[in-house]
């Protein structure tokens, strides 16, 4: 009887699992409500634990915010990678998906989270380090697509890393411009159409592609 009672008792989660669970919940709060609302109390409520446990794994608000941003961004990157994988290793199709994913209404929450992180990171060193790390991952992902496109003869570029940086800079600028235009227009979606064509046409020019091929 004693062994049966013991075996039926809930098993305590490992520190790694619990920390990951808290980070994932922090990412969901950050995406839904913004980094300013990301507190130990809010995350604890989402996970169903005491705030003290959240503070045990993330010693400062900065660490918790950085972990939430990382979890949300990595989840989004995994979703994007799954879509791009459908392109059957065609660099042109992958690039088209990469760009259209960035200007899709489905990306609004992620875009607003990035804007939030850029605004907050000068005051939060841990978040700033995470923002830089995530930006470098984005740069590496896009550079890889461009590298394979050059090798396959689909793209023309002498410096794919610089080309990728320019493309990402346009996307980042679109986030800011579109967020402002959304507020002015009073809509619920980021207003991409005004600047989306510029992104596609400029990317085509950057890589020696025929106009319209990325539509």
N, C-alpha and C positions, 0 to 999 in steps of 0.2 A: 504493500500500500504506500509506503514511504517513497519508493522509487517512482510510482505512478504519479503521486502528487508533485514530486519534484520535476518530472518530465513535462507536466502540463503547465508549469509556471512559465510566463512569457520570458523569452530570452532577451537579455540586455543587448542593445545594439552596440556594435564596435564603435570606438571613437571616430574612425574614418567614415563609417556609414552615417553616424549621427551628424558629423560636421558637414558632410555632403548634403544631407537632408536639410540642414539649416541654411546652407548656402543656396540650395535650389529654391527654398521658400523665400529667401531674401531676394533672389532674382525675380520671382513672381510679383512680390510687393513692389520692387523697383520699377518693373515694366508697367504695372497697373496704375501706380500712384506717384511715381517719381522718387528720386533718391532722397529728397528732403523728408519723406514719410517713412524712410527705412530705419526703424528703431528696433532695439532688442525686444521691446514689448510687442510691437506689431508682428515681428517674425516669430516670437514665441507663441503668440495666439494662432498663427498660421500652422505651426508645427504641432501645437498641443503640448508644450513644455513650459517650464518656468523661465522668465527672462534671465535668471542667473545662469542657466545652462547655456544660453546663447552667448552671454558674456564670458563664460568659461572658454569657449572655443574662439571667440573673436573679442579680444581684450579691449578694443576701442571702437568707437562709432566709425572711424575711418576704415578700419579693417573690415567691419561688417558691410559697409557701403561698397568697398572694393570687391569683396566676395560676391555680393549680390550682382554687381555690374558684370563681373566675370562670368557668373553662372548664366545670366540672361543672354550675354553676348555669345557665349559658347553654344548655348542651345540654339540660338538663331543661326550660327555658323554651321552647325550640324544639319539643320533643316535646309540651308542653302546648298550644302555639299550633296545632300541626297537628291535635290532637284538637278544639280549640274551633272550628277552621275548618270542621269537619263540621257545625256547627250552622246553617249557611246563613244567617248574619247575623241570628239570632234571639237578642236579648240575654238573654231568660229561659233559653233552652236553653244559651247560653254560660255564664251564671252557674252553672247547675246542674252543667255539666261542670267548671267551675273548682273548685267546692266538692268535688264527688265525687272529682276527681283528687287533691285535697289530702288526702283521708282514705282513699285507696286503699292497699292494701299495696304496690303498685308504687312508691309515693312514700316508703316507709320510709327507703331509703338517703339520699334527698335531705333528708328531715326530720332525720335523725341528723347529716348534714353541716352543716346550718344550726345545730343545737345546738352542734356542735363549734366552728363559726366564732364564734358568740356568746361562747362560753367563752374562746376564744383571742384575740379581737380587742382586748381592753384592753391586751394585752402586745405587739401587733403592729400598728403604725400603718398599714402598707400594706394589711393584711387588713381593718382597721377601715374604711378608706376604701372598699374593695371591697364590704364588707358593706352599708354605707350606700348605695352606688350600686345594688346589686342590690335592696335593699329599696325604693328609690325607683322602680326599674323595675317591680317587682311592684305598687306602689301605682298607677303610671300605667296599667298594663295593666287592673287591676280598675276603676279610675275610668273608663276608656274604655268598658268594658262597661256600667257603671251609667249613664254619660252617655247612651249610645245607648238604654238602656232607658227612661230618663226621657223622652227625645225621642219615643220610640215609644209612650209612654203605658203601658208595662208596669210601671215602678217609680215610686214616689212618694218623692222626696227633694229637700230644699232645698240640700243640701250633699253632693254625691256623693263628694268627696275625703275628707270626714270619715267618711262611711258606709263607704267602702272601707277606711279606716284601722282602723275598729272591727272590721270583718270579718277583716282580716288579723291584728289583734291576737288575736282568738279562735283563729284557725288556729295562730298561733305558740304560744299558750298550750297548745293541744291537743298540739302536738309534745312539749312538755316533760312535760305530765301523762301522755301516753300512753307515753312512753319510760320513765318511772318505773313505771307500772303494768305494763309489759311485763317489767321486771326482777323485780317482785314476783311476777308470775304465772309467770315462767320460760318464757315463750313466745318464739317467734322473730319474731313480727310485732308491730308497735306496736298497742296495745290501744285502738282508736278508739271502739268502740260506746258506751262510757260517756258520752262527751262529744260524739259526732257529732250526735246529735239536737239538743243545745243549739245547736250551730253553725247547723244548718239552720233551726230554729224562730226563733232570734234574728235571723238574716239576713232571714227572711221578715217579721218584725215591723219590722225596720229599714227595709225598703223598701216597706211597705204591701202585702205579698202575702198571699194566702190561705194558711192553715196547711196544710202538706203538699205545696205546689206544687213545692218543691225536692227532694222525695224521688226 
